[in-house]
Amino acid sequence: MSNTKLNYTNIIFLNGIPLISIAGLIYWLKSGSYNLNTIILTAVMFTFVQLSITAGYHRLFSHKAYEAHSLIKIFFLLFGAAGLQGTALKWSQDHRRHHRFIDDIDKDPYSINKGFWWAHIGWLFYEGKRTYNPEEVADLYKDKLVLFQFKYYLRIGFTVGFILPMLVACIWHDPIGGLLLGGALRLTLNYHSTFFINSLAHTLGKQNFSDSHSSRDNLITAILTFGEGYHNFHHEFPSDYRNGIHFYDFDPTKWLIYGLSKIGLTTDLKESDRDLIIKKQAIMMTKNFRNIFKTANSAREHFMIRIVTKLSGNVENQFSKLNKLKKEKVVSLSSNEQSIISKEIKKAQREFKLTYKLLGKIIGRFEQQFAR
């Protein structure tokens, strides 16, 4: 598939909005109409739009990582449209393809293998020859709210994205500031924060869960996008409503979805199998460690590699044992059998986690010794 036909609308708009933003900010500051309320409004608009992309377009519509009440869907569709990144339907089609064909130069719409700039924004400058099969997003075609946004997308986007902040700013007599900052500047920030997931999060960062694709865990992009930067995890576990799985991970989108579940506005929050997550982390820890010592030439280094390889093998064997026990529990008939197997599973999980923690400690200690 080749992309040869330029999309002049996107080229003009995506280059024009940043220029308008800069000129507008300078004009606003020089005009003497500076108002703190306008800055707060811009931050609120940025947050509403960004969360509508991350929690709405991405985790809800693209990946079905949870279910949401109609009121939440409406909010995400209104402010998602204000992000002017396309309809939820079209955005989800592209994103599902990105996951299905990640890094494929022809089939991944924003493949990093075509260059950082292409993945960041360049792919939007071309019409492309991508064909879409409605079956790719058949679930979304059944959603009347998604189809309503699809039909009235531009009207909704410009009304919520530009007219709304201008009207709100009229309260403190700064409609121009509301339009230029809450509209244009905010849109520029939303654009490039999101675009960095396609570019920076496929270039810089750690591969904590897999190295079979280019995605990386990157704290910078996590901060810019309210949690989307734990991208290596996301590509391994795309249906998980979380991107940052640890309590200390900066993932406000996860916190929002979880918080809404406590008042019944989101349901069916999907979480990946914790044991599988641990197994993948163990494999990558071992791979990264072996890469450090891939030119090992001393008896000490070979000894360290043997120890780590042995422990990593134990983690994988214990994971296989756990899976076998879980399958046995599913087919077991009597409640007594269920109880016995449940106890065995808990014991196996304890051993599995202890071995994983030991592996991490050993690797950490060896790396510290090597650094000396």
C-alpha positions as CSV (number, residue, x, y, z in Angstrom):
1,M,0.0,0.0,0.0
2,S,1.4,3.4,-1.0
3,N,0.5,6.8,0.3
4,T,1.0,9.3,-2.5
5,K,-2.0,11.7,-2.6
6,L,-1.5,14.7,-0.3
7,N,-4.3,15.6,2.1
8,Y,-4.2,19.4,1.7
9,T,-6.9,20.0,4.3
10,N,-4.9,18.2,7.0
11,I,-1.6,19.8,5.9
12,I,-3.1,23.3,6.1
13,F,-5.0,22.7,9.4
14,L,-2.3,20.8,11.3
15,N,0.3,23.3,10.4
16,G,-1.9,26.3,10.7
17,I,-3.3,25.6,14.2
18,P,0.2,25.8,15.9
19,L,0.9,29.1,14.1
20,I,-2.4,30.5,15.1
21,S,-1.8,29.3,18.7
22,I,1.6,31.1,18.9
23,A,0.4,34.3,17.3
24,G,-2.8,34.2,19.4
25,L,-0.8,33.7,22.6
26,I,1.5,36.7,21.8
27,Y,-1.5,38.8,20.9
28,W,-3.4,37.9,24.1
29,L,-0.4,38.7,26.3
30,K,0.3,42.0,24.6
31,S,-3.4,43.1,24.5
32,G,-3.4,43.4,28.3
33,S,-6.5,41.1,28.6
34,Y,-4.5,38.6,30.6
35,N,-6.8,36.6,32.9
36,L,-6.0,33.7,35.1
37,N,-9.4,32.3,34.5
38,T,-8.6,31.8,30.8
39,I,-5.5,29.8,31.6
40,I,-7.6,27.6,34.0
41,L,-10.2,27.2,31.3
42,T,-7.5,26.1,28.8
43,A,-6.2,23.5,31.3
44,V,-9.7,22.2,31.9
45,M,-10.5,22.0,28.2
46,F,-7.2,20.2,27.6
47,T,-7.9,17.7,30.4
48,F,-11.5,17.0,29.2
49,V,-10.4,16.5,25.6
50,Q,-7.3,14.4,26.5
51,L,-9.3,12.1,28.8
52,S,-12.0,11.8,26.2
53,I,-9.3,10.5,23.8
54,T,-7.6,8.2,26.3
55,A,-10.5,6.9,28.3
56,G,-13.0,7.2,25.5
57,Y,-11.7,6.9,22.0
58,H,-8.9,4.6,23.1
59,R,-9.7,2.3,26.0
60,L,-13.5,2.3,25.7
61,F,-14.3,2.4,21.9
62,S,-11.1,1.0,20.4
63,H,-10.4,-1.7,22.9
64,K,-13.6,-2.3,24.9
65,A,-11.6,-2.4,28.1
66,Y,-14.7,-1.6,30.0
67,E,-18.3,-0.6,29.6
68,A,-19.7,2.9,30.2
69,H,-23.0,4.6,31.0
70,S,-24.5,6.5,28.1
71,L,-23.8,9.8,29.9
72,I,-20.1,9.0,30.0
73,K,-20.1,8.0,26.4
74,I,-21.8,11.3,25.4
75,F,-19.2,13.3,27.3
76,F,-16.4,11.4,25.6
77,L,-17.9,11.7,22.2
78,L,-18.5,15.5,22.6
79,F,-15.1,16.4,24.0
80,G,-13.4,13.7,21.8
81,A,-14.8,15.4,18.8
82,A,-13.3,18.7,20.1
83,G,-9.9,17.0,19.8
84,L,-10.5,17.0,16.0
85,Q,-8.6,13.8,15.6
86,G,-11.4,12.2,13.6
87,T,-14.6,10.5,14.7
88,A,-14.5,7.7,17.3
89,L,-15.4,5.3,14.5
90,K,-12.6,6.3,12.2
91,W,-10.1,6.7,15.1
92,S,-10.9,3.2,16.4
93,Q,-10.5,1.7,12.9
94,D,-7.0,3.1,12.5
95,H,-6.0,2.2,16.0
96,R,-7.2,-1.4,15.8
97,R,-5.2,-1.7,12.6
98,H,-2.2,-0.3,14.3
99,H,-2.4,-3.1,16.9
100,R,-3.2,-5.8,14.4
101,F,-0.3,-4.9,12.1
102,I,2.1,-3.1,14.4
103,D,5.3,-1.9,12.7
104,D,4.2,-3.2,9.3
105,I,5.3,-0.5,6.8
106,D,2.3,-1.1,4.6
107,K,-0.5,-2.0,6.9
108,D,0.2,-0.1,10.2
109,P,-1.2,3.4,9.5
110,Y,1.4,5.1,11.6
111,S,4.3,2.6,11.5
112,I,7.4,3.8,13.3
113,N,9.4,1.9,10.7
114,K,8.6,4.7,8.3
115,G,10.3,7.2,10.5
116,F,9.7,9.2,13.7
117,W,8.1,12.1,11.9
118,W,5.8,9.9,9.8
119,A,4.5,8.1,12.9
120,H,4.1,11.4,14.7
121,I,2.2,13.4,12.2
122,G,3.4,12.7,8.6
123,W,0.9,9.9,8.0
124,L,-2.0,12.4,8.4
125,F,-0.6,14.5,5.5
126,Y,-1.6,11.8,3.0
127,E,-4.9,10.5,1.9
128,G,-3.5,7.0,1.6
129,K,-5.2,4.1,0.0
130,R,-6.4,2.4,3.1
131,T,-9.6,0.5,2.7
132,Y,-11.7,-0.2,5.7
133,N,-13.8,-3.3,6.4
134,P,-16.9,-2.4,8.5
135,E,-16.4,-5.8,10.3
136,E,-13.3,-4.3,11.9
137,V,-15.5,-2.0,14.0
138,A,-18.8,-3.9,13.7
139,D,-19.5,-3.3,17.4
140,L,-19.2,0.5,17.0
141,Y,-21.6,0.5,14.0
142,K,-24.2,-0.8,16.5
143,D,-23.7,2.1,18.9
144,K,-26.2,4.9,18.0
145,L,-24.2,7.5,20.0
146,V,-21.1,6.7,18.0
147,L,-23.0,6.9,14.7
148,F,-24.5,10.2,15.8
149,Q,-21.1,11.7,16.5
150,F,-19.9,10.3,13.1
151,K,-22.8,12.1,11.3
152,Y,-22.3,15.5,13.1
153,Y,-18.6,15.3,13.9
154,L,-17.4,18.6,12.5
155,R,-20.3,20.6,13.9
156,I,-19.8,19.0,17.4
157,G,-16.0,19.4,17.2
158,F,-15.9,23.1,16.4
159,T,-18.8,23.9,18.7
160,V,-17.3,22.2,21.7
161,G,-13.7,22.9,20.8
162,F,-13.9,26.6,19.9
163,I,-17.3,28.1,20.5
164,L,-17.8,26.6,24.0
165,P,-14.5,28.0,25.5
166,M,-15.2,31.4,23.9
167,L,-18.7,31.5,25.4
168,V,-17.4,30.4,28.8
169,A,-14.7,33.1,28.7
170,C,-17.3,35.7,28.1
171,I,-18.2,35.4,31.8
172,W,-14.9,37.2,32.7
173,H,-15.0,39.3,29.4
174,D,-12.2,37.5,27.6
175,P,-13.9,35.7,24.6
176,I,-10.9,36.2,22.4
177,G,-8.7,34.5,25.0
178,G,-11.2,31.7,25.3
179,L,-11.1,31.2,21.5
180,L,-7.3,31.5,21.1
181,L,-6.1,29.7,24.2
182,G,-9.0,27.4,25.1
183,G,-9.5,26.6,21.5
184,A,-6.4,26.9,19.3
185,L,-3.6,26.6,21.8
186,R,-5.4,23.8,23.7
187,L,-6.0,21.9,20.4
188,T,-2.3,22.1,19.5
189,L,-1.3,20.7,22.9
190,N,-3.9,17.9,22.6
191,Y,-2.6,17.0,19.1
192,H,1.0,16.7,19.9
193,S,0.5,15.0,23.3
194,T,-1.5,12.3,21.5
195,F,0.9,12.1,18.5
196,F,3.8,11.5,20.8
197,I,2.3,8.1,21.7
198,N,2.7,7.1,18.0
199,S,6.2,8.4,17.7
200,L,8.1,8.9,21.0
201,A,6.5,5.9,22.8
202,H,7.7,3.7,19.9
203,T,11.2,5.1,20.0
204,L,12.4,5.8,23.6
205,G,11.8,3.9,26.8
206,K,11.9,0.5,28.3
207,Q,10.5,-2.8,26.9
208,N,9.4,-4.3,30.1
209,F,7.0,-6.9,28.7
210,S,8.0,-7.7,25.1
211,D,10.6,-6.8,22.5
212,S,8.6,-8.3,19.6
213,H,7.4,-4.9,18.6
214,S,8.6,-1.3,18.9
215,S,6.4,0.0,21.7
216,R,8.0,1.3,24.9
217,D,7.1,2.3,28.4
218,N,7.8,6.1,28.5
219,L,7.1,8.3,31.5
220,I,7.2,11.5,29.5
221,T,4.3,10.4,27.3
222,A,2.5,9.0,30.3
223,I,2.5,12.5,31.9
224,L,1.4,14.2,28.6
225,T,-1.4,11.8,27.9
226,F,-2.7,10.9,31.4
227,G,-1.3,7.4,31.4
228,E,-1.0,6.2,27.8
229,G,2.8,6.2,27.9
230,Y,3.1,2.7,29.5
231,H,2.9,1.6,25.9
232,N,4.8,-1.6,25.9
233,F,2.4,-3.0,28.5
234,H,-0.5,-1.8,26.5
235,H,0.5,-3.5,23.3
236,E,0.9,-6.8,25.2
237,F,-2.4,-6.4,27.1
238,P,-4.5,-4.1,24.9
239,S,-7.8,-5.1,26.6
240,D,-6.7,-4.1,30.1
241,Y,-8.4,-0.9,31.3
242,R,-5.1,0.1,32.9
243,N,-1.9,1.1,31.1
244,G,0.1,1.7,34.3
245,I,-0.5,-1.5,36.4
246,H,1.3,-0.4,39.6
247,F,-0.4,1.8,42.1
248,Y,2.5,4.4,41.7
249,D,2.2,4.5,37.9
250,F,1.0,7.9,36.6
251,D,-2.3,6.8,34.9
252,P,-5.1,9.3,35.6
253,T,-7.2,7.6,32.9
254,K,-7.1,4.4,35.0
255,W,-8.0,6.3,38.1
256,L,-11.0,8.0,36.3
257,I,-12.3,4.7,35.0
258,Y,-11.9,3.0,38.3
259,G,-13.5,6.0,40.2
260,L,-16.5,6.0,37.9
261,S,-17.0,2.3,38.5
262,K,-17.5,3.0,42.2
263,I,-20.6,5.1,41.4
264,G,-21.9,2.7,38.7
265,L,-21.0,4.8,35.6
266,T,-18.4,2.2,34.3
267,T,-18.6,-1.5,34.6
268,D,-16.8,-4.7,33.4
269,L,-13.3,-3.3,34.0
270,K,-11.0,-5.8,32.3
271,E,-7.7,-6.7,33.9
272,S,-5.1,-9.0,32.4
273,D,-4.0,-12.2,34.1
274,R,-1.5,-11.2,36.8
275,D,0.5,-14.4,36.5
276,L,0.9,-13.9,32.7
277,I,2.1,-10.3,33.3
278,I,4.7,-11.6,35.8
279,K,5.9,-14.2,33.3
280,K,6.4,-11.7,30.5
281,Q,8.3,-9.4,32.9
282,A,10.5,-12.3,34.0
283,I,11.3,-13.1,30.3
284,M,12.2,-9.5,29.5
285,M,14.3,-9.1,32.7
286,T,16.3,-12.1,31.7
287,K,16.6,-11.0,28.1
288,N,17.8,-7.5,29.1
289,F,20.3,-9.0,31.6
290,R,21.7,-11.4,29.0
291,N,22.0,-8.5,26.5
292,I,24.2,-6.7,29.0
293,F,26.5,-9.7,29.3
294,K,26.2,-10.9,25.7
295,T,30.0,-10.6,25.3
296,A,30.7,-12.3,28.6
297,N,34.3,-13.5,28.7
298,S,34.9,-14.2,32.4
299,A,34.0,-17.2,34.5
300,R,32.2,-14.8,36.9
301,E,30.0,-13.4,34.1
302,H,29.2,-16.9,32.8
303,F,28.2,-18.0,36.3
304,M,25.8,-15.0,36.7
305,I,24.2,-15.8,33.4
306,R,23.7,-19.5,34.4
307,I,22.1,-18.5,37.7
308,V,19.7,-16.0,36.0
309,T,18.8,-18.4,33.2
310,K,18.0,-21.1,35.8
311,L,15.8,-18.9,37.8
312,S,14.0,-17.6,34.7
313,G,13.4,-21.2,33.6
314,N,11.9,-21.9,37.1
315,V,9.5,-18.9,36.7
316,E,8.3,-20.3,33.3
317,N,7.9,-23.8,34.6
318,Q,5.9,-22.6,37.6
319,F,3.8,-20.6,35.3
320,S,3.0,-23.7,33.3
321,K,2.2,-25.6,36.5
322,L,-0.2,-22.7,37.5
323,N,-1.9,-22.8,34.1
324,K,-2.4,-26.6,34.3
325,L,-4.0,-26.3,37.8
326,K,-6.3,-23.5,36.6
327,K,-7.5,-25.7,33.7
328,E,-8.0,-28.6,36.1
329,K,-10.1,-26.4,38.3
330,V,-12.4,-25.5,35.4
331,V,-13.2,-29.1,34.5
332,S,-13.3,-30.5,38.1
333,L,-16.7,-31.6,39.2
334,S,-17.0,-31.9,42.9
335,S,-16.8,-29.0,45.4
336,N,-14.1,-31.0,47.3
337,E,-12.0,-31.2,44.2
338,Q,-12.5,-27.4,43.6
339,S,-11.3,-26.7,47.2
340,I,-8.2,-28.9,46.9
341,I,-7.2,-27.4,43.6
342,S,-7.8,-23.9,44.8
343,K,-5.4,-24.5,47.7
344,E,-2.8,-25.9,45.3
345,I,-3.2,-22.8,43.0
346,K,-2.6,-20.4,45.9
347,K,0.5,-22.4,46.9
348,A,1.8,-22.5,43.3
349,Q,1.1,-18.7,43.0
350,R,3.1,-18.0,46.1
351,E,6.0,-20.0,44.9
352,F,5.7,-18.4,41.4
353,K,5.8,-14.8,42.8
354,L,8.6,-15.6,45.2
355,T,10.8,-17.0,42.4
356,Y,10.0,-14.0,40.3
357,K,11.0,-11.6,43.1
358,L,14.2,-13.6,43.7
359,L,15.0,-13.3,40.0
360,G,14.6,-9.6,40.2
361,K,16.8,-9.3,43.3
362,I,19.5,-11.5,41.8
363,I,19.6,-9.6,38.6
364,G,19.7,-6.3,40.4
365,R,22.5,-7.5,42.6
366,F,24.6,-8.8,39.7
367,E,24.1,-5.6,37.8
368,Q,25.3,-3.5,40.8
369,Q,28.3,-5.7,41.1
370,F,29.1,-5.4,37.5
371,A,28.7,-1.6,37.6
372,R,31.5,-1.5,40.2
